[in-house]
Every structure is written in structure tokens, then in C-alpha cells.
Amino acid sequence: MGNIMKKLLEKIRELKVLIIGDLILDHYIWGDASRISPEAPVPVIEVDHDSYTAGGAANVALNIRALGATAEICGVLGNDDSGLLLKKILAENNVPIDDIFIFPNIQTILKTRIIARQQQLCRLDRESTPANYKIDIEKHKGLIIDKVKEADVVIFSDYAKGVVDGKLIKLVQKEAKKNNTLITYDPKPIGKVVFKGVDILKPNRLEALELSGIQIRQHDEYPIAKICESIWKQYHPKYLIISLGADGMLLSEKGKIISQIPTYAREVFDVSGAGDSVIASLSTAVAAGSKIEEAVHFANIVGGVVVGKVGATVAYPNEIIEYASTHV
């Protein structure tokens, strides 16, 4: 297994990946809680330190870089302290973003998580309305097309913040078709994006249910076969891959279930950013020539590495090889 992983990772290093999506700065406040506040029944957090990292589509880009591929990103940042910090984090990881995507007078999306004894207590979100994060397609059409031409794979990382919409997907698909460029999409159904025919669609369990339009009650059995059939009829992805958390990953083609792969994770400390790691590894594995079943196995291994860490994070080649050797 280790040699297979090494060969795949060597091929991934040759790839150029374009990520299009919502850029988020993740802020973590780390501390300890040893008493309850006299003002309200809540813990008092004694803060030890703060840390910042890339979230959303920016975290996908960092995962691509960790795997060894080249990454470039299209998204929107505000010209504020959070935006400048996120741009710096991306630059430190050799992920370029054009200055035209830095918008004045908007709030860079900032998610603050308070962590005590490795447990997340709450999350504070700061963001503007989706309209503020939209890319002017007519204005930047030429730039986007040029970036798609250079890419081996385009990943849409959608957090329903405004960047990803049907017109943008259609523009990219038209250009990608000319060069047989792979297009993958990690969706957020709440954004109601109109799209069809992406190569890989990767929702999680809840997102797949929402995409399908099927209504179930709280204790009903999860109707996986009906969900796959409904998503195929509406969106026609070449492959549908559903992340099922503790139940692993499911692969579907043309509305039919092909296989379900159990999770390789042994310890789960934090699922923050796990979906970003999965779409990054899945996309690069297929673009590097892996068969879809092999790519799902690879993504499952990468996901196992990432959920064993705290906070939105990445998996490096040596960790992947070691994990594959000991857990698979």
C-alpha cells in the first residue's frame, strides 16, 4: 500500500489545480475552562493563545499544496485585517490570489472557534451578505478562462457565501470541455446553485439529502438509494461521492450505488475542514489518473489523517503513507 501511495503522490505533484470558492479565515481561541461564570451558567475560558488558518476554499488550496500539487485560487477577500492575514497565509503556502479579487468595504469571512481542552465550545461568525462576495463574471471572464486553460482540475468549493453560482460553473465547464479538464464540486445546497454535469459531485450526508429534495423524519432510515437516483436525475454528475462520516464514503454512478467504503479513521478529534481535505485528495487523485474507486480510497485515507487532528488542517505525504501502512 505504501508504494502505491508514493506513486500516486508523485503524479499529484505534477498537477496544477484551480480552486474557485468562498475564502474564509479560521480563528481559534485556545484555552482552559475550570469554573462556571457567576454572571451566567457558562464556562469561563482562560485564554492561552490565538491561532489563525485558512478555511473554506482557502483550506482546500492548502490541502492541495500539502499534497504537493500547484494551487491557485479565485475567491473574494475584503481589504481588512482578516483579508490581509488570509492573503499572507496563502502567500506563505505559495497560493496566489489576484488583487482584483480583494474588494474594499466588505468583511472578509471570519469564523472564530473557542476551544477548551480540545473541545469546541462555540463558534462566532462575521460575514457580509452573499451579494458582496459575487465575482463579476462579465468583467473577469477572460481572466477566469485563462486560469481554467492552465489547470488540470478545477475544484468548486462552495460554502454558500456568494462566490459560486450557476453562471460561473457554466462558464468554467464550457472552457474545461475544450481541454478535457476535470471539474469537481463540493456543494452547499442552501445556496440553490443551478448546475449540471460536473465530473465529481461530493456532498456530505446532509447535503446529499438536501440536494435530492427528499423529505424524511428524524428517526427515518437514510434512503441512500433514492437519494442517489434523485441527485442523478436532477444534476447528472458523472460520479456522485457522498461522505457519510463514521459510515465512510459512498460511490454512485448514473443514480446507482457502486460501492460503499468504510471509514479508515480510528480517532476523531475534529471534523472541521475534513470535507476540504476529501475534495482536494479526491480531485487530485482522479486528475493524476487514478480510477474512481482508487481515488475514493485515497480520499478516505486522507480524511482519516485529518480528523485525527484538531482544527481545519491538512495531510502531508509522509502522514498519508504512514497512515495507509498502519490503518488500511
N, C-alpha and C positions, 0 to 999 in steps of 0.2 A: 504493500500500500504506500509506503514511504517513497519508493522510486516513481510510482505513478503520480503522486502529488508533486514531486520535484519537476518532472517533465511538464506537467500542466502549468506549474508556476513559471517555468522558463518561457513557455509560449505566451503566458499572460503579460510578461514583462515587455513583449514586443508591441502590445496594443496601445492605441490611442482612444481614450474614452471621453465623450462629451456628456456632461450631466446638465440637465435642464430642470430647474425646480425651485422650491422655496428655501431660501437661505435663513438659517436660524442660529443664533448664538446661544449655547447652553451654558448657564451659570450655576455652579454648585456651591452651596454654603455648607461646609463640613463642621460638625461639632458634636457635642455630647448632651444628653438630657438626663439629669439626675434628680430633678424636682418638678413639682407642678406649680404653675403661677398662682399667686394669691389673688390675682385680678380676674382670672377665668380658668376653667378646668382644662388647661392646655399645658404642654411641657415647656419649660424654659430651656432654650438652647444656648449653651455656652459655646460661642463660635471659636473654632480653631483656625480655619483658613478658608479662603475662597479659591475656586478654580474656574477656568473658562475653556470651553472647547467648541468645536464646530458641530452644529446639529442640522437636522433636515437634509436637504440636498448637499449641503456642505459636508456633512458627515459621510454621505455616500462617496464624495470626492476623496476624503481622507482614507476611506476604506479601499478605494481604487489605488491610491498611492501606496498604501501599506502592502497591497498585493504585488506591487511592482510596476503596474501599468502607468502610462502617462494620463493625466486627467486635466480637463478644462471645464469651466463651469459657466452657465448662463443663469443668472438669477438677479434679484434686486436687493440692494443694501441701502440703508439710509446713510446720510452724511453726518452721522452722530458718533458718539464714543463707542457704542456697541458695533456699529458698522465698520469703523476703523480697526477695532480689535479683531473682528472676524476676518477682515481683509488681511490683516497681519498674520493671523493663524493660517489662513490659506496660503499666503506667500511663503511662510516658513516650511510648508509642506509641498512647495513647488506646484501650487494650483493657481493658475492665473484667472483673473476676472477683469473684464474690460471696465474702464472708468465710466463708460456710458451707462452701465447698469447701477451706478451709485447715484441715487436720487436725493436731492435736497428736500428738507422739510418733511421727511417721513420717519417713522420709528422703525429702526431695524428690529426684526422679530427677536425677542429675548425671553427665554424660559429659565426661570430661577427655581432650582430644586433645593430644598432644605433636607440635609441628610444627617441623621444622628445614629451612631452605632451601626453604620452600613444600611440603615433603613430610611427610605424616603418618607418624610412626614407630610409634605405638601409641595405644591408647585405654583409659582406665580408667573403669569403670562403678561407680556407687554407687546402689543402689536397694533397696527392700523387696520383699516378695512381692506378687503381683498382688492378693491379697485386701485388702491395705492401701489400695489405690487405688480400690476399688469405690465407686460412688455409691449411696447408699441410695435406690432408686427410689421406694419407698413413702413415705418421709419427704419427698422433694423432688419428687414427681410434679407438684404444682401449679406449682412454680417452673419446672420444665423445660417444661411445657406452655405457660406464659405466654411463655417465651422463643421457643419454636417459632412461636407465633402471630405474633410480631413480625418473624420472619425471612423473607427472600425465598429463602434457600437454607440448608440445614443440611449441614455437612460433618462426617463422622465421620473423625477422624484417629487410626487405630489403630496403636499400637506394641506391642501385646500386653502392656501393663503393668498392665491391670486395669480401666480406665475403661469401655471399650466392650464391651458384651455384648449377647446376643440380646434380652433383655427391654427394654433401653434403646432399641435400634433399633426394636423393635416399638411401643413407646410413642410414639416420635417419628413413626414412619410413620403411625400412627393419627391423630395431630393434624395432621400435614402434609397428609394427604389431603383434609382439610376445606377447606384454602385453596390446594390445588394447589401446595404448596411443594416445591421441588426438594430431593432428598436424594442426596448423593454420598458414596461410601465408599472410602477408601484403606485396604485391609485388611492384616492380618498373620495369615496362615493358622495360624501356630503357636498362636494364641490359641483356635482352634477355636470361633469365634463362630458361632452358628446364626442365619442371616438369609436373607431372600428379598425380591426385588422392589425393590431400590433403583433409582433412576433412572440413576445412573452408578456403575460399579464400576471402580476404577483400580488394579490391581495392577502390579508390575513383572514382568520376565520370570520370575524365580524364584518369586515369589508366585503368579503365574498357574499355573505348573506344579504348585505345591503345592495350590492350590485345586482344580485339575482332578482330582487323585488319580492322575494318570498317572505311571508309573514309567519312567524312561529311564536308560540307562547314560551314562557320562561323555562318550563320543565320538559318541553317537547324535545324529541330526538333531533339532532342536527341533520337535516336532509341533504347530505352531501351530493348524492347522485342527481337530485333535482336541481340543486344549485349549479352544478357543472353544466347541465343541459341548458338551464335558463341563461347563464352567462354566455355560453356559446351562441345561442340564438340571437342575443342582443348585441354582442360585441365582437364575435368572430376572431378571437385571438388564435394564433397558430398553436400556442401552448398556454394552458392555464395552470399555474402553480399556486396552491393555497398553503400558506403557513398555518399550521394547526397547533402551534405551541407545544405542549407536552406530548401531543399525538403525532408530532413530526411534520412531514410535508406531503402533500398530495399532488400528483401529476395527472392532468386531464388533457385530452386531445379530441377536438370535434365533439365536445359535450360528453365524452365517455371517460370514465376513470381508467387510467393506465396502470398506475401503481401508487401505493402509499408507503412512504419510507419513515420508519420510526425515528424519533429524535436520538441524537448521539450525546445530548447534554447529560451530564451526571450531577452537576451542581449548578443551580440557577441563583445568581446573586442579584441580577438586574437585567430586565429585558429592554431597557432604554437603548434605542438605536439598533436593536437586533435586526429589524426589518431592513435597515440601511445596509447592514453587512451582508444580508442574504441577497438583496437585489444586486449589489456590487459583485459578489462572487459568482452568482448565477449568470449574470450578463457576461462577465469576462470569460468564464469557462466555456460558454457556448461560442462566443466570438473567437476563442482560441482553438475551436474545432472539436470540443467535446460533444458527444451525443447528449441529448437532453437528460436522459436518466443519470448519466455520469455527472452532469452539471448539477443536478439536484442533490446528488450525494455529496458533492464538493461543497455546495452551499450549506448543506446540513452540518457538515464538519465545521465550517467557518462560524456558523451560528452557535454551535456548541462551545467554541472557544470564547466568543464574545459574551454570551450570557453568564459565563463564569467569572466575569469582571464586573466592577461597579461603575456605572455611568456609561454614557454613549461612548463607545470605544471601537477599536479596530483589531483585526487579527493579522499578525505578521507571518511570513512564510515558515519560519522556524517553529512557531507555535502550531501552525496548521499541520506541518509534517509530524511533529511530536504527538499532537492530539490524534491524528489519523492512525498512528502506530500503536497507541495505547487504548483507544476507545472504540475503534471500528472493528 
